[in-house]
């Protein structure tokens, strides 16, 4: 018998090397000379196709366990099973949504080694570009790239069809902070819910993320020293530690932020503590804490479950009532950074430290811009200093 053919009892098998592995598959026949000759012909065709790079395993052996285990869907499941223990629940939901909405319906039943670079490019141009933002498309391709990276751990010489695919993003939008005049309107407009203006004033003059502000507890506040410790966040109805280790920080408060907490104390400081579960950075360890939350939803009387609850209800209506152009409450953090920068007194390093960042580049790129009408008369100061 020729190399690549063997008889086991009444079964005829062919064997060949594909993607660095020795593969064995049973072919039709009972071991007769004609069956063996047919097997030799099959293995010859397979080796020739492998050499040319056009071998399709599923076409030759559609019922092979190897074929069923080599679908892209199998590697999607493997990848998701790994990710569920690596990332937060909110992050996993994002991955899972992109997989089940876009990737699996298109590629799940395809053999992983038969997904072609040009096929993916065609899919992007004809299907994704017409209905999705570039940022979302980039995330989808990033997920596919990670799945192919996993696939290549088992198939060492396999190609990655996402190599060379680049999704260009538009320039990021500039920060859109509130001006001093808008801040005054926002904070002096009457509200039937007095706790929320305290929350707004605190966010504007302390600079926390919204998720950090609604998770702040009186156990984290020192009204005498005028400091707060940001050590947890509320994200998609879960309490978790702050976004990064650097984000866990104690900050000294500016006067209006401290006044907002002093005004808020009469509403929530003496309420009984509640027990919560806080997810640690490994997304597995859960620690219980007993806390009294500083800011409550003025309508429900309970702590805010998500930042969206604040945004979609009180915040939106209050800005309209105050005659302030709509921006989300996340712009309070940008406002803090921009007001500090515009003052001419706070250094970028100090602002970064207050916001929980190590890089001052983040301040200029993502958070702050100089607000001319709220800043000092730099030209006048220079004229006076230089005797011009």
C-alpha positions as CSV (number, residue, x, y, z in Angstrom):
1,X,0.0,0.0,0.0
2,X,1.1,3.5,-0.7
3,X,2.1,5.9,2.1
4,X,-1.0,7.5,3.6
5,X,-3.2,4.5,3.5
6,X,-3.8,1.8,6.2
7,X,-6.3,-1.0,6.7
8,X,-7.7,-1.7,10.2
9,X,-9.9,-4.8,10.1
10,X,-12.5,-3.9,7.5
11,X,-11.9,-0.2,7.7
12,X,-9.7,1.7,5.3
13,X,-8.1,4.9,6.6
14,X,-6.1,7.6,5.1
15,X,-3.6,9.7,7.0
16,X,-1.9,13.0,6.1
17,X,-0.2,15.9,7.7
18,X,-2.2,19.1,7.9
19,X,-1.3,22.3,9.7
20,X,1.5,20.6,11.6
21,X,-0.7,17.7,12.8
22,X,-1.1,14.1,11.7
23,X,-4.7,13.5,10.7
24,X,-6.4,10.1,10.2
25,X,-9.8,9.7,8.6
26,X,-11.8,6.6,7.6
27,X,-13.0,6.4,4.0
28,X,-15.7,4.2,2.4
29,X,-14.8,0.6,1.7
30,X,-14.1,-2.7,3.4
31,X,-10.5,-3.2,2.6
32,X,-10.8,-4.7,-0.9
33,X,-8.0,-3.9,-3.5
34,X,-10.4,-1.5,-5.2
35,X,-11.1,0.3,-1.9
36,X,-7.4,0.6,-1.2
37,X,-6.7,2.0,-4.6
38,X,-9.5,4.6,-4.1
39,X,-8.0,5.5,-0.7
40,X,-4.6,6.0,-2.4
41,X,-6.2,8.3,-5.0
42,X,-8.0,10.3,-2.2
43,X,-4.8,10.8,-0.2
44,X,-3.0,11.8,-3.3
45,X,-5.6,14.5,-4.0
46,X,-5.5,15.7,-0.4
47,X,-1.7,16.0,-0.3
48,X,-1.8,17.9,-3.6
49,X,-4.5,20.3,-2.3
50,X,-2.5,20.9,0.9
51,X,0.6,21.7,-1.1
52,X,-1.4,24.2,-3.2
53,X,-3.1,25.7,-0.1
54,X,-6.6,24.9,-1.2
55,X,-7.4,21.9,1.0
56,X,-10.9,22.0,2.5
57,X,-11.2,19.5,5.4
58,X,-15.0,19.8,5.6
59,X,-15.5,19.0,1.9
60,X,-13.6,15.7,2.1
61,X,-14.7,14.6,5.6
62,X,-18.0,16.5,6.5
63,X,-18.8,14.1,9.4
64,X,-15.3,14.1,10.9
65,X,-15.1,15.1,14.6
66,X,-12.2,17.3,13.6
67,X,-14.5,19.2,11.3
68,X,-17.1,19.8,14.0
69,X,-14.4,20.9,16.4
70,X,-12.8,23.2,13.9
71,X,-15.8,25.5,13.3
72,X,-15.3,29.1,14.3
73,X,-18.3,28.7,16.6
74,X,-16.4,26.2,18.7
75,X,-13.5,28.7,19.2
76,X,-16.0,31.4,19.9
77,X,-17.4,29.3,22.8
78,X,-13.9,28.5,24.1
79,X,-13.0,32.2,24.0
80,X,-16.1,33.3,25.8
81,X,-15.6,30.6,28.5
82,X,-12.2,32.1,29.1
83,X,-13.4,35.7,29.1
84,X,-16.2,35.1,31.6
85,X,-13.6,34.6,34.3
86,X,-11.3,37.4,33.2
87,X,-13.4,40.5,32.8
88,X,-16.3,42.2,34.6
89,X,-19.9,41.2,34.0
90,X,-20.5,44.5,32.1
91,X,-17.5,43.9,29.9
92,X,-18.5,40.4,29.2
93,X,-22.0,41.5,28.2
94,X,-20.4,43.8,25.6
95,X,-18.3,41.0,24.2
96,X,-21.2,38.5,24.2
97,X,-23.5,41.0,22.5
98,X,-21.1,41.7,19.7
99,X,-20.5,37.9,19.3
100,X,-24.1,36.9,19.2
101,X,-25.4,39.8,17.1
102,X,-22.7,40.0,14.5
103,X,-20.0,37.4,14.5
104,X,-21.6,34.1,15.2
105,X,-24.5,34.5,12.7
106,X,-22.0,35.2,10.0
107,X,-19.1,33.0,10.8
108,X,-20.1,30.5,13.5
109,X,-20.7,27.5,11.2
110,X,-17.8,28.2,9.0
111,X,-14.6,26.2,9.3
112,X,-12.0,28.5,11.0
113,X,-9.4,27.7,8.4
114,X,-11.7,28.6,5.6
115,X,-12.5,32.1,6.7
116,X,-10.6,34.4,4.3
117,X,-9.2,37.9,4.7
118,X,-11.1,39.2,1.7
119,X,-14.3,37.7,2.9
120,X,-14.0,39.6,6.1
121,X,-13.2,42.8,4.3
122,X,-16.2,42.3,2.1
123,X,-18.4,41.8,5.2
124,X,-17.1,45.0,6.8
125,X,-17.7,47.1,3.6
126,X,-21.1,45.7,2.6
127,X,-22.7,44.8,5.9
128,X,-21.1,46.5,8.9
129,X,-20.3,49.9,7.5
130,X,-23.9,50.6,6.5
131,X,-25.3,50.2,10.0
132,X,-22.5,50.5,12.6
133,X,-20.1,53.2,13.8
134,X,-16.4,52.6,13.1
135,X,-15.7,52.2,16.9
136,X,-18.2,49.3,17.1
137,X,-16.7,47.7,13.9
138,X,-13.2,48.0,15.4
139,X,-14.4,46.2,18.6
140,X,-16.0,43.4,16.5
141,X,-12.8,42.8,14.5
142,X,-10.7,43.0,17.7
143,X,-12.9,40.2,19.2
144,X,-12.4,38.1,16.0
145,X,-8.7,38.7,16.2
146,X,-8.6,37.4,19.8
147,X,-10.6,34.3,18.8
148,X,-8.2,33.6,15.9
149,X,-5.3,34.1,18.3
150,X,-6.8,31.3,20.4
151,X,-7.4,29.2,17.3
152,X,-3.7,29.5,16.5
153,X,-2.6,28.1,19.8
154,X,-4.1,24.8,18.6
155,X,-3.2,25.2,14.9
156,X,0.3,26.6,15.0
157,X,0.8,27.4,11.3
158,X,-2.8,28.6,10.7
159,X,-3.2,32.1,9.3
160,X,-5.1,34.9,10.9
161,X,-7.5,36.5,8.3
162,X,-7.9,39.6,10.4
163,X,-4.2,40.5,9.9
164,X,-3.9,43.8,8.1
165,X,-7.5,44.9,8.7
166,X,-7.5,48.5,10.0
167,X,-10.6,50.3,11.0
168,X,-9.9,54.1,11.2
169,X,-11.7,56.0,13.9
170,X,-12.8,59.7,13.6
171,X,-11.1,62.2,15.8
172,X,-12.3,62.0,19.4
173,X,-14.8,64.7,20.4
174,X,-13.4,67.5,22.5
175,X,-14.4,67.8,26.1
176,X,-17.6,69.9,26.4
177,X,-17.5,71.3,30.0
178,X,-19.9,73.6,31.6
179,X,-18.9,77.3,31.8
180,X,-19.0,79.2,35.1
181,X,-22.2,80.9,34.0
182,X,-23.8,77.5,33.2
183,X,-22.6,76.1,36.5
184,X,-24.4,78.9,38.3
185,X,-27.6,78.4,36.3
186,X,-27.5,74.6,37.0
187,X,-27.0,75.0,40.7
188,X,-29.3,77.9,41.4
189,X,-32.3,76.6,39.5
190,X,-35.0,75.4,41.9
191,X,-35.6,71.7,42.0
192,X,-38.3,69.6,43.7
193,X,-35.5,67.1,44.5
194,X,-33.0,68.9,46.7
195,X,-30.5,66.0,46.9
196,X,-29.7,66.0,43.2
197,X,-28.3,69.6,43.1
198,X,-26.0,68.6,45.9
199,X,-24.8,65.7,43.8
200,X,-24.3,67.9,40.8
201,X,-22.3,70.5,42.8
202,X,-20.1,67.8,44.3
203,X,-19.4,66.2,40.9
204,X,-18.5,69.6,39.3
205,X,-16.1,70.6,42.1
206,X,-14.6,67.3,43.1
207,X,-14.3,65.6,39.6
208,X,-15.3,62.0,40.3
209,X,-16.7,59.7,37.7
210,X,-20.5,59.5,37.9
211,X,-20.1,55.8,38.9
212,X,-17.8,56.8,41.8
213,X,-20.1,59.6,43.0
214,X,-23.2,57.5,43.3
215,X,-21.2,54.8,45.1
216,X,-19.7,57.3,47.7
217,X,-20.5,56.4,51.3
218,X,-20.3,58.4,54.5
219,X,-17.7,55.9,55.6
220,X,-15.5,57.4,52.9
221,X,-16.0,61.0,53.9
222,X,-14.2,63.2,56.5
223,X,-16.1,66.4,56.8
224,X,-13.7,67.8,59.4
225,X,-10.6,67.2,57.3
226,X,-12.5,68.0,54.1
227,X,-11.5,64.8,52.3
228,X,-13.1,61.9,50.6
229,X,-11.8,58.5,49.6
230,X,-13.0,57.2,46.2
231,X,-12.7,53.4,46.5
232,X,-15.7,51.9,44.7
233,X,-18.0,52.5,41.7
234,X,-21.5,51.5,40.7
235,X,-21.4,50.0,37.2
236,X,-24.5,48.4,35.6
237,X,-26.1,47.7,39.0
238,X,-23.0,46.2,40.5
239,X,-20.6,47.6,43.1
240,X,-17.0,47.1,42.2
241,X,-13.6,48.6,43.1
242,X,-12.5,51.6,41.1
243,X,-11.6,51.4,37.4
244,X,-7.9,51.2,38.1
245,X,-5.7,50.9,41.2
246,X,-4.7,54.5,40.7
247,X,-8.4,55.5,40.7
248,X,-8.6,54.5,44.3
249,X,-7.6,57.9,45.8
250,X,-8.1,60.3,48.7
251,X,-8.7,63.8,47.6
252,X,-8.9,67.2,49.4
253,X,-12.1,68.9,48.5
254,X,-12.6,72.4,47.2
255,X,-15.0,74.6,49.2
256,X,-18.1,74.1,47.1
257,X,-17.7,70.3,47.0
258,X,-17.4,70.3,50.8
259,X,-20.4,72.5,51.1
260,X,-22.4,70.1,48.9
261,X,-21.6,67.2,51.3
262,X,-22.4,69.3,54.4
263,X,-25.8,70.2,52.8
264,X,-26.4,66.5,51.9
265,X,-25.6,65.3,55.4
266,X,-29.1,66.1,56.7
267,X,-30.6,63.8,54.2
268,X,-28.6,60.6,54.4
269,X,-25.8,60.8,57.0
270,X,-27.9,59.3,59.8
271,X,-29.6,56.5,57.8
272,X,-28.9,52.9,58.8
273,X,-26.0,51.2,57.0
274,X,-26.8,48.6,54.3
275,X,-24.7,45.6,53.4
276,X,-23.4,45.5,49.8
277,X,-21.2,43.2,47.8
278,X,-18.2,44.8,46.1
279,X,-16.4,42.9,43.2
280,X,-12.7,43.1,43.3
281,X,-10.3,43.7,40.4
282,X,-10.0,40.0,39.6
283,X,-13.8,40.0,38.8
284,X,-14.2,37.0,41.1
285,X,-13.5,38.0,44.7
286,X,-16.5,39.6,46.4
287,X,-16.1,41.5,49.6
288,X,-19.1,42.6,51.8
289,X,-19.2,46.1,53.1
290,X,-21.7,48.0,55.4
291,X,-22.1,51.5,54.2
292,X,-24.4,54.5,54.2
293,X,-24.6,56.0,50.8
294,X,-24.2,59.8,50.5
295,X,-26.4,60.5,47.5
296,X,-29.9,59.0,47.1
297,X,-32.3,59.3,44.3
298,X,-34.7,62.0,45.4
299,X,-37.6,60.2,43.8
300,X,-37.1,56.7,45.1
301,X,-35.3,57.5,48.3
302,X,-32.7,54.8,47.5
303,X,-29.1,54.9,46.2
304,X,-28.8,55.2,42.5
305,X,-28.6,51.8,40.7
306,X,-26.9,53.2,37.6
307,X,-25.7,56.5,36.2
308,X,-28.3,56.2,33.4
309,X,-31.0,56.5,36.0
310,X,-29.7,60.0,36.9
311,X,-29.0,60.9,33.3
312,X,-32.4,60.0,31.9
313,X,-34.6,61.5,34.5
314,X,-33.7,64.4,36.8
315,X,-30.6,65.5,35.0
316,X,-32.1,65.9,31.6
317,X,-35.2,67.8,32.9
318,X,-33.1,70.0,35.2
319,X,-30.8,71.2,32.5
320,X,-33.8,72.1,30.3
321,X,-35.4,74.0,33.2
322,X,-32.1,75.8,33.8
323,X,-31.7,76.8,30.2
324,X,-28.4,75.0,29.9
325,X,-27.5,73.2,26.7
326,X,-27.7,69.4,27.1
327,X,-24.6,67.5,28.1
328,X,-24.4,64.3,30.1
329,X,-23.5,64.3,33.8
330,X,-20.1,62.8,32.8
331,X,-19.2,66.4,31.7
332,X,-19.1,67.4,35.4
333,X,-15.7,65.5,35.6
334,X,-14.6,67.4,32.5
335,X,-15.8,70.6,34.0
336,X,-13.8,70.1,37.1
337,X,-10.6,69.5,35.1
338,X,-11.3,72.4,32.7
339,X,-12.0,74.9,35.6
340,X,-8.8,73.9,37.3
341,X,-6.8,74.3,34.1
342,X,-8.5,77.6,33.3
343,X,-7.7,79.0,36.8
344,X,-4.0,79.1,35.9
345,X,-3.2,77.9,39.4
346,X,-3.6,74.1,39.3
347,X,-0.8,72.2,37.6
348,X,-1.7,69.3,35.2
349,X,0.0,66.9,37.6
350,X,-2.3,68.0,40.5
351,X,-5.4,67.7,38.2
352,X,-4.3,64.2,37.1
353,X,-3.8,63.2,40.8
354,X,-7.3,64.5,41.7
355,X,-8.9,62.5,38.9
356,X,-6.9,59.3,39.6
357,X,-4.6,59.4,36.6
358,X,-0.9,59.0,36.4
359,X,-0.5,60.7,32.9
360,X,-1.0,64.4,32.4
361,X,-1.5,63.7,28.7
362,X,-4.9,62.2,29.6
363,X,-5.9,65.6,31.0
364,X,-5.4,67.5,27.8
365,X,-6.5,64.7,25.5
366,X,-9.7,63.5,27.2
367,X,-10.8,65.8,30.0
368,X,-9.9,69.4,30.0
369,X,-9.9,72.4,27.7
370,X,-9.1,76.0,28.6
371,X,-12.3,78.0,29.1
372,X,-11.3,81.5,28.0
373,X,-14.1,83.4,29.7
374,X,-13.4,81.7,33.0
375,X,-9.7,82.0,32.9
376,X,-7.4,84.9,34.1
377,X,-6.4,87.8,31.8
378,X,-3.2,86.1,30.7
379,X,-2.4,88.8,28.1
380,X,-2.9,91.6,30.6
381,X,-0.8,89.8,33.2
382,X,2.0,89.3,30.7
383,X,1.8,92.9,29.6
384,X,2.2,94.1,33.2
385,X,4.9,91.6,34.1
386,X,7.0,92.3,31.0
387,X,6.4,96.0,31.1
388,X,4.9,96.0,27.6
